[in-house]
Amino acid sequence: MTRYINAVEDLEALYGKPVEASLIKVADRLIDVYRDWVMASKFCIISTVGPEGTDASPRGDATPVVQMYDEQTLLLPDWRGNNRIDTLRNIVRDPRVSLMFMVPGSNNVVRINGEARVTADPDMLNRFDDRGQLPRSVAVIRIREVYFQCARALMRSGLWSGHDESAGLPTPGEMLKAAKSDFDGVTYDAEWAARAEKTLW
């Protein structure tokens, strides 16, 4: 029978004290080194929490994935997607958010924890005008803490090794077919690349 750890004190006893670097790296705003790193990132994962549970969603752009409004505020546009709005729905009900910013080739990850609000204010949307295309909304993120993550996880995974390990994995069409037996997964897969190209923004 599996025995679980149910007390923080037991967990702390198992792991011991955190190393000094893991504590002094935390800032409450985008100091220059964190700003430079975040503004080089075109991809992040945003995590939220709501009454139904947690959600983590990828966000990506051809330019920096966020804009810096001030040293304690980031702006994250919501470009076209599947309209599930799980992340946005959660933010409206519970403002707590966490973000992980990645840059291809770097084993470091910069993490931000804070609170967010959603706006469709035209002035905010127009900040992201891309050849006349605008996001549907913008998450305004107030930074509570920012720090870099230990690189060991990405090093262990070899994430940026350049090896394609996706051969033989189920395609999105196959996953949809498994979820709904009469779904035409073959057509979905065949048409996906062209459809995505037309609807990126």
C-alpha positions in Angstrom: 0.0 0.0 0.0 1.4 3.4 -1.0 2.0 5.8 1.8 1.6 9.5 1.0 3.2 12.6 2.6 0.4 14.7 4.0 2.3 17.2 6.2 4.5 20.1 4.9 6.8 19.4 7.8 7.4 15.8 6.6 8.1 17.1 3.1 10.6 19.6 4.3 12.3 17.0 6.4 12.6 14.8 3.3 14.2 17.5 1.1 16.1 19.6 3.6 16.8 23.4 3.2 16.6 25.1 -0.2 20.0 26.2 -1.6 20.8 29.9 -1.3 20.6 30.6 -5.1 17.0 29.3 -5.2 16.0 32.0 -2.7 18.0 35.1 -3.8 17.0 34.8 -7.4 13.4 35.9 -6.8 12.4 39.4 -7.8 9.0 41.2 -7.5 9.3 43.0 -10.8 11.1 42.7 -14.2 14.6 43.7 -13.3 16.8 44.2 -16.4 18.1 40.7 -16.6 14.6 39.2 -16.4 13.1 41.7 -18.7 15.8 40.9 -21.4 15.1 37.2 -21.0 11.3 37.4 -21.1 11.3 39.8 -24.1 13.4 37.2 -26.0 10.8 34.5 -25.5 8.3 33.8 -28.2 6.7 31.0 -26.3 5.2 30.5 -22.8 2.9 28.3 -20.9 0.2 30.0 -18.8 -1.4 28.1 -15.9 -4.6 29.2 -14.2 -7.0 27.8 -11.6 -10.8 27.8 -11.5 -13.8 26.0 -9.9 -13.4 23.0 -12.3 -9.7 22.6 -11.5 -6.4 23.7 -13.1 -5.5 24.6 -16.7 -2.2 25.1 -18.5 -2.1 26.5 -22.0 0.6 27.2 -24.5 1.0 30.7 -26.0 3.2 31.6 -28.9 3.9 34.4 -31.3 6.3 35.4 -34.1 7.5 38.2 -31.9 7.9 38.3 -28.1 4.9 36.5 -26.7 4.2 39.3 -24.3 4.6 43.0 -24.2 6.0 44.8 -21.1 3.6 47.5 -20.0 5.8 48.5 -17.0 8.3 46.7 -14.7 5.4 45.0 -12.9 2.9 44.4 -15.7 2.9 42.2 -18.8 0.4 42.1 -21.6 -0.5 38.7 -23.1 -2.6 38.8 -26.3 -5.1 36.0 -27.0 -4.8 35.2 -30.7 -7.1 32.8 -32.7 -7.6 29.4 -31.2 -10.4 26.9 -30.6 -12.6 29.3 -28.5 -12.6 27.0 -25.5 -11.4 30.0 -23.4 -10.5 27.8 -20.5 -7.6 30.1 -19.5 -9.6 33.3 -19.8 -12.7 31.8 -18.1 -10.5 30.9 -15.1 -8.8 34.3 -14.9 -12.2 36.1 -14.8 -13.2 33.9 -11.8 -9.7 33.6 -10.1 -6.9 36.0 -11.1 -4.0 33.8 -10.0 -1.7 32.9 -12.9 1.7 31.4 -13.4 3.8 31.6 -16.6 6.8 29.7 -17.9 8.8 31.5 -20.6 11.1 29.4 -22.8 13.7 30.3 -25.5 14.8 27.5 -28.0 18.2 26.3 -27.2 18.3 27.5 -23.6 17.8 25.1 -20.7 16.7 27.9 -18.5 13.1 28.8 -17.9 11.9 32.1 -16.5 8.8 31.8 -14.3 6.4 34.5 -13.3 3.6 34.2 -10.7 1.0 36.9 -10.3 -2.6 38.0 -10.9 -4.3 38.7 -14.2 -7.3 40.5 -15.6 -8.8 40.2 -19.1 -9.6 43.2 -21.2 -11.0 43.8 -24.7 -10.3 47.5 -24.5 -9.5 48.8 -28.0 -6.4 50.7 -26.8 -5.0 47.4 -25.4 -5.9 45.4 -28.5 -4.4 47.9 -30.9 -1.0 47.6 -29.2 -0.8 44.2 -30.9 -2.0 45.3 -34.4 -0.3 42.9 -36.9 -1.2 44.0 -40.4 -4.7 44.8 -39.3 -5.1 41.6 -37.3 -6.0 42.1 -33.6 -6.3 39.6 -30.7 -9.7 39.0 -29.3 -8.6 40.0 -25.8 -5.5 40.7 -23.7 -4.5 39.4 -20.3 -3.0 42.1 -18.1 -0.7 40.4 -15.7 0.5 41.9 -12.5 3.8 40.4 -11.5 4.1 39.1 -7.9 7.4 37.2 -8.3 9.8 36.4 -11.1 12.7 34.0 -11.1 14.6 31.5 -13.3 14.0 27.8 -13.0 16.8 25.3 -12.5 17.9 23.9 -15.9 18.1 20.3 -14.9 14.6 19.3 -16.1 15.3 20.5 -19.7 18.8 19.0 -19.6 17.4 15.6 -18.5 14.8 15.7 -21.2 17.1 16.8 -24.0 14.3 19.1 -25.2 16.4 21.1 -27.6 18.4 18.1 -28.9 17.0 18.5 -32.4 15.8 14.9 -32.5 12.3 14.3 -33.8 10.8 11.8 -31.4 7.2 12.1 -32.7 7.3 9.2 -35.2 4.5 6.7 -34.5 2.6 9.0 -32.1 -1.2 9.4 -32.6 -2.1 12.4 -34.8 -4.7 15.0 -33.7 -7.2 13.4 -36.1 -6.6 10.0 -34.6 -7.2 11.4 -31.1 -10.4 13.0 -32.2 -11.5 9.8 -33.9 -10.9 7.9 -30.6 -13.0 10.5 -28.7 -15.8 10.4 -31.2 -16.0 7.3 -33.4 -17.8 8.9 -36.4 -15.3 11.8 -36.6 -13.4 12.0 -39.9 -9.9 12.1 -38.5 -8.2 11.4 -41.8 -9.7 14.5 -43.4 -9.0 16.6 -40.3 -5.3 15.7 -40.4 -5.0 16.2 -44.2 -6.6 19.7 -44.1 -5.0 20.9 -40.8 -1.8 22.5 -42.1 -3.6 24.7 -44.7 -6.3 25.6 -42.2 -3.8 26.6 -39.6 -1.8 28.7 -42.1 -5.0 30.7 -42.8 -6.1 31.1 -39.2 -2.8 31.7 -37.2 -3.9 35.3 -36.4 
